[in-house]
Amino acid sequence: MTIVPNDLKGVAIAGAGDGSPAQQEYSHGRLMDSVYARQRHIYDISRKYYLLGRDPLIAGLDVPPGGSVLEIACGTGRNLILAARSYPDARLYGFDISAEMLMTARRSTGKAGLSSRIHLAEGNAEAFDPLKFFGIAKFDRVFFSYSLSMIPDWPAAIAAGLAAVAPGGSLHIADFGCQEDMPPVFRRLLHAWLAKFHVEPRANLEAVLGDIAGNATIEFEKLYRDYARLAVVRPA
């Protein structure tokens, strides 16, 4: 089924309804554009209060000297800017399916004076070619920050992310937990609110990581009574 955002309904879309991967990618990209066309202007200010775990993820990247870092679904570029400041000699790359978010990312990285260190591209997390985007096939660190809960085929995105990890490197994830240790009313209200932004916490994230990563070493942590979850995957 083709997903068409409310502000695109009634507009003719080439190939709509054909179910092809290209059409699905187009539809999801435009959906994200419709969600963030206005939200991107206040995203970083508003999200800092509830996207918990992002800063511990970046602190835990432990990028080697001169290492490369890729953020999949980089949004406004906030995390890449923080990573650039935390690891001054690292090379940073990010891509997102939303052209709207990338406009903010490019403006923010330029304002921070980091355009020469942070390289951005538009692409789909479920299937991407970093060599085509950036001229680099593998990265020392690859991470997802609160994006798997918005990616339709998120297991495919994890597999693609792992494929982009260089030997000796690692994949890092921060995202919503299922609030298992919180009051049920809070959990219901939060999930209902998140659904308005097409966000769905991935309850089986740890199990899926185990299935995809095989004999990799996996560290999995629940934060703040399972409000958020952190994971680190180190391929064998």
C-alpha positions in Angstrom: 0.0 0.0 0.0 1.3 3.4 -0.9 1.4 5.9 2.0 0.5 9.4 1.0 0.8 12.3 3.5 -2.3 14.4 4.1 -0.8 17.4 2.4 0.0 15.3 -0.7 -3.4 13.7 -1.1 -5.0 14.6 -4.4 -1.6 15.2 -5.9 -0.7 12.9 -8.8 2.4 10.8 -7.9 4.1 8.9 -10.7 3.9 5.2 -10.1 1.7 5.5 -7.0 0.3 2.2 -6.0 2.8 0.1 -7.9 4.4 -1.1 -4.7 7.9 -1.0 -6.1 10.8 -0.4 -3.8 11.5 3.0 -5.5 7.9 4.0 -4.9 7.9 2.9 -1.3 11.1 4.9 -0.7 9.6 7.9 -2.4 6.4 7.6 -0.3 8.2 7.3 2.9 10.5 10.2 2.1 7.6 12.4 1.3 5.8 11.3 4.5 8.8 12.3 6.6 9.0 15.6 4.7 5.3 16.2 5.6 6.0 15.4 9.3 9.0 17.6 9.6 8.4 20.4 7.1 7.5 22.6 10.1 8.8 20.5 13.0 12.4 20.7 11.7 12.6 24.3 12.8 12.0 23.5 16.5 13.1 19.8 16.4 16.3 20.1 18.4 14.8 22.5 21.0 11.8 20.4 21.6 13.3 16.9 21.4 16.2 17.4 23.8 13.7 16.8 26.7 12.6 13.4 25.7 15.0 11.8 23.2 17.1 10.5 26.1 20.2 8.4 25.5 21.6 10.3 22.5 24.4 11.9 24.3 25.5 8.7 26.1 25.5 7.0 22.6 27.8 9.7 21.2 30.1 9.6 24.3 30.3 5.8 23.9 31.4 5.9 20.2 35.0 6.1 21.3 36.0 6.9 17.7 39.7 6.0 17.0 42.1 8.7 15.9 41.2 9.8 12.4 38.3 7.4 12.4 35.1 7.6 10.3 31.6 7.9 11.6 28.3 7.4 9.8 24.9 8.3 11.1 22.0 6.6 9.4 18.9 8.9 9.3 20.8 11.9 10.6 17.8 14.3 10.7 18.8 17.8 11.6 22.5 17.0 12.0 22.5 17.6 15.7 24.2 14.4 16.6 26.8 14.7 13.9 27.7 18.2 15.2 28.1 16.9 18.7 30.2 14.0 17.5 32.4 16.3 15.5 33.0 18.4 18.6 33.6 15.3 20.7 36.0 13.8 18.3 37.9 16.7 16.6 39.9 14.5 14.1 37.0 12.2 13.1 35.5 12.2 9.6 31.7 12.4 9.8 29.0 11.4 7.3 25.2 11.3 7.5 22.2 10.7 5.3 18.5 11.0 5.6 15.4 10.2 3.5 13.9 13.6 4.3 15.0 16.5 2.1 13.4 18.8 4.6 15.5 17.6 7.4 18.6 17.7 5.3 18.0 21.4 4.6 18.2 22.0 8.4 21.2 19.7 8.7 23.1 21.6 6.0 22.3 24.9 7.5 23.2 23.8 11.1 26.5 22.3 10.1 27.4 25.4 8.1 26.5 27.6 11.0 28.7 25.5 13.3 31.6 25.8 10.9 31.6 22.1 10.2 30.6 21.8 6.6 34.1 20.6 5.6 34.0 17.8 8.2 30.4 16.7 8.0 29.3 15.2 4.7 25.6 14.8 4.0 23.5 13.0 1.4 19.9 12.0 0.8 19.2 8.3 0.9 17.1 5.4 2.3 18.2 3.6 5.4 16.7 0.3 4.3 19.1 0.0 1.3 21.9 2.5 0.8 25.3 2.6 -1.0 27.8 4.6 1.1 30.4 4.2 -1.6 28.1 6.0 -4.0 27.1 8.7 -1.4 30.5 9.4 0.1 33.2 7.3 -1.7 33.6 5.2 1.4 32.3 1.6 1.8 33.0 1.0 5.5 33.1 3.1 8.6 34.7 2.7 12.1 31.4 3.7 13.8 27.9 3.5 12.5 24.9 4.7 14.5 21.1 5.1 14.6 19.6 7.7 17.0 15.9 7.5 17.4 15.3 6.5 13.8 14.7 2.7 13.8 11.3 3.5 15.4 10.4 5.4 12.3 11.9 3.2 9.6 9.3 0.8 8.1 11.6 -2.1 7.4 13.9 -1.4 10.3 15.5 -4.9 10.4 16.7 -4.3 6.8 18.1 -1.0 8.0 20.0 -2.7 10.8 21.4 -5.3 8.4 22.5 -2.4 6.0 24.1 -0.6 8.9 26.1 -3.7 10.0 27.2 -4.2 6.4 28.7 -0.7 6.5 30.8 -1.4 9.7 34.5 -1.7 9.1 36.5 -4.6 10.6 37.0 -3.8 14.3 34.2 -1.3 14.2 30.9 -1.1 15.9 27.2 -0.3 15.4 25.4 1.8 18.0 21.7 2.4 18.6 19.6 4.7 20.8 15.9 4.6 20.6 12.6 4.4 22.6 12.1 1.4 24.8 8.6 0.1 25.7 8.4 1.7 29.1 7.9 -1.7 30.7 8.7 -0.4 34.2 6.6 2.7 34.0 3.0 3.2 34.9 0.6 1.7 32.3 -1.2 5.0 31.8 2.1 6.8 31.0 3.0 4.1 28.5 -0.4 4.3 26.8 -0.3 8.1 26.5 3.3 8.1 25.3 2.7 5.5 22.6 -0.5 7.3 21.4 1.5 10.6 21.2 4.4 9.0 19.4 2.0 7.4 16.8 1.0 10.9 15.7 4.6 11.2 14.4 4.7 7.7 12.9 7.0 6.5 15.7 6.6 2.9 17.0 9.0 1.6 19.7 10.6 -1.7 18.6 9.7 -4.1 21.4 11.8 -6.9 19.9 14.9 -4.9 19.1 17.2 -7.0 21.2 16.0 -10.3 19.6 16.2 -8.9 16.1 19.7 -7.7 16.7 20.7 -11.2 17.8 19.1 -12.8 14.7 20.8 -10.3 12.3 24.2 -10.0 14.0 24.8 -13.7 14.4 27.9 -14.3 16.5 28.6 -10.6 17.1 29.1 -9.2 20.6 25.9 -7.3 21.6 25.6 -5.0 24.6 22.0 -4.0 25.4 20.9 -1.6 28.1 17.6 -0.2 29.2 17.6 3.3 30.6 15.2 5.2 32.8 12.8 2.4 33.6 12.9 1.3 29.9 12.0 4.7 28.6 15.0 4.4 26.2 17.3 1.6 25.1 20.9 1.6 24.0 22.7 -1.1 22.1 26.2 -1.7 20.8 27.0 -4.4 18.2 30.6 -5.4 17.6 30.8 -7.9 14.6 33.1 -10.8 15.1 
